[in-house]
Amino acid sequence: MNVFAAGSPERIDVPEIIGKYVTAIAAQQDSQKGMTSEVTFTANLPKLKKEGRMELLRRVSHGGEINYKQLQFLGDDTIKKEVIARFLTAEVKAKEDSANLSVTPSNYQFKFKGLQTREEVKVYVFEVKPREKRVGLFKGELWIDPETYLPIREAGRMVKNPSVFFKKVDFVRDYQISDGVARTKHIASVIDTRIAGKAELQISYNNYQPTDASVDAARAAQ
């Protein structure tokens, strides 16, 4: 299906874009494993006037298992226990329960919405809707880079809450493309919790480094 983008004479070949995107995603799939990154959580509970900041080391094993090591926490313990800890637990659980969470046609319906300007570059914007209601899937938007066909943004609402303590989870996830790989750079999320009201969460990812395979072997042995 070919369409014309609003306000642009350019003809958009939607199936071709989706096909190149799926190919690009598949090509980088294994590059997400065996990586360590520094993660900083900044969260607050406006209703309770509580806030906190946590720095962690995030390790994804060569088998895809996610582990966190806390480096530092400053702030109210309510933030640590009711927001950050529950978010981390929900992330790991979603990964375990649903091995394939990729934003691809096998999991989602795609609808082209048009072109959007991001940092003076036109990007392809698609509306995505999950084919089934599973933890880790969302309804919202996918932005695709026109050069690499990798994702640069995902945004929307989770269709199934990852934790019984969350009532609603909205998010914007931005990616940074480097050496042909799209890695999560920042997540902004607003979570309606059952215990503490609305929680505002900012997560930054930095310093991605390959994980030594011997570290994975040692953890498996333990």
C-alpha angles and dihedrals in degrees: 000000000000121000137175116240114236111266092007132094089212116118111226119211099205099186090050092052092049091046093051090045092053090048092050092049092049092049093057098039098105092042089073090064127077093031134129124201139175112244128194121195120197115182141165140184105215094191093054094033091231129138141173146175127214131186119202143171111236118203126187110193123222086258093054099256114147121220132173131203117196114228102174142349130193124179142036118347090226088068091049096049105031101036117018099032092047091048092052092047091049092050093052092044093050090052092050095045096044113034094183112052097147118142094239136124090266089067103022145041112232126213121179112233101177141257125322127192115235120173090343092306126109112235131188114252122201131183108227127198123182118242091222138017107259135149110265096029123107143191115230141068139334121199117202127200110237094217105045098018088225123134118268098174141016120184137169145075128310109248093212123031112246091213135033086229092063122076099181134004123197121177149168116209118192124196132206116214116215130160091353095307129109111214127181110263104171141358125197113191139175113201127188104213127197094224110034106024122234117004124197115206133187120186125187125191121201145161101029110198134173114260118234107249089222089066090058090048092052092050091049091051090052 
